[in-house]
Amino acid sequence: MAIVQKTLKDAGFDGIFSEVLHDEKLGLKNPYQLRLFHLSVVDNEFSFDALKKFLLKNIGQYIYSRERIKKFMSDDEITLIGLKAVELLRDRCNTRCTESVQQI
């Protein structure tokens, strides 16, 4: 069985999220487990700027497939991946919002 390599850029993750400890088991044959995380909150606050920076660094990895990311690399456009991902999300959201308004 091939193991999928993670694409997340770890820098900052531990400062933004805290793992939720639990005893739940998935009952799978392999040794994998369910890991849950929540925003790290101190004195009823969290760092929005750190969260935003972390998400912008990683959004392209969430939005695009590994094949599409390889294409960004081969086209020498890897530095645009975050911007393109945000534009794609914005366009899709605007389309859905417009469709929802038209249905009313």
C-alpha positions as CSV (number, residue, x, y, z in Angstrom):
1,M,0.0,0.0,0.0
2,A,1.4,3.4,-1.0
3,I,1.4,6.1,1.6
4,V,0.4,9.5,0.5
5,Q,3.0,12.1,1.4
6,K,1.7,15.2,3.2
7,T,1.9,18.5,1.3
8,L,1.2,20.8,4.2
9,K,3.9,23.3,5.1
10,D,4.3,22.7,8.8
11,A,5.8,26.1,9.7
12,G,3.5,27.7,12.2
13,F,1.0,24.9,12.6
14,D,1.8,24.1,16.2
15,G,1.5,27.8,17.2
16,I,-1.9,28.1,15.7
17,F,-3.6,24.7,16.4
18,S,-3.7,22.4,19.4
19,E,-4.4,18.7,19.1
20,V,-7.5,17.3,20.8
21,L,-6.6,14.3,22.9
22,H,-9.1,11.5,22.6
23,D,-9.4,7.7,22.9
24,E,-11.5,7.0,19.8
25,K,-10.4,4.3,17.5
26,L,-11.3,4.0,13.8
27,G,-11.2,0.2,13.8
28,L,-9.0,0.0,10.7
29,K,-6.6,-2.8,9.9
30,N,-3.8,-0.4,9.4
31,P,-2.2,1.6,12.3
32,Y,-3.6,5.0,11.2
33,Q,-5.7,7.0,13.6
34,L,-8.0,10.0,13.7
35,R,-6.3,13.3,14.8
36,L,-8.4,16.4,15.6
37,F,-7.2,19.9,16.1
38,H,-8.6,23.2,17.2
39,L,-7.4,26.8,17.2
40,S,-5.0,27.5,20.0
41,V,-6.9,30.0,22.2
42,V,-5.2,31.9,25.0
43,D,-7.2,34.4,27.1
44,N,-10.2,33.9,24.8
45,E,-8.1,35.1,21.8
46,F,-6.2,33.5,18.9
47,S,-3.8,35.0,16.4
48,F,-5.8,35.8,13.3
49,D,-2.7,37.1,11.5
50,A,-0.8,33.9,12.2
51,L,-3.8,31.8,11.0
52,K,-4.1,33.9,7.8
53,K,-0.4,33.6,7.0
54,F,-0.5,29.8,7.6
55,L,-3.6,29.4,5.4
56,L,-2.1,31.5,2.6
57,K,1.1,29.4,2.6
58,N,-0.9,26.2,2.3
59,I,-4.1,27.0,0.4
60,G,-2.7,25.9,-2.9
61,Q,-1.9,22.5,-1.5
62,Y,-5.5,22.1,-0.4
63,I,-7.2,23.4,-3.6
64,Y,-5.1,21.8,-6.3
65,S,-4.3,18.1,-7.0
66,R,-0.7,16.9,-6.9
67,E,-0.8,16.7,-10.7
68,R,-1.9,20.3,-11.0
69,I,0.8,21.4,-8.6
70,K,3.4,19.5,-10.7
71,K,2.1,21.5,-13.7
72,F,2.6,24.8,-11.8
73,M,6.2,23.7,-11.2
74,S,6.9,22.6,-14.8
75,D,5.4,25.9,-16.1
76,D,7.6,27.8,-13.6
77,E,4.5,29.3,-11.9
78,I,4.8,27.7,-8.5
79,T,5.0,31.1,-6.8
80,L,1.5,31.9,-8.1
81,I,-0.2,28.8,-6.6
82,G,-1.5,30.6,-3.5
83,L,-2.8,33.6,-5.5
84,K,-4.5,31.3,-8.1
85,A,-6.1,29.2,-5.3
86,V,-7.5,32.3,-3.6
87,E,-8.8,33.6,-7.0
88,L,-10.5,30.2,-7.7
89,L,-12.2,30.2,-4.3
90,R,-13.3,33.8,-4.7
91,D,-14.7,33.1,-8.2
92,R,-16.6,29.9,-7.0
93,C,-18.0,31.7,-4.0
94,N,-19.1,34.7,-6.0
95,T,-20.8,32.3,-8.5
96,R,-22.6,30.5,-5.8
97,C,-23.7,33.7,-4.1
98,T,-25.0,35.1,-7.3
99,E,-26.9,31.9,-8.1
100,S,-28.4,31.9,-4.6
101,V,-29.5,35.5,-4.9
102,Q,-31.1,34.7,-8.3
103,Q,-33.1,31.8,-6.8
104,I,-34.7,34.1,-4.2
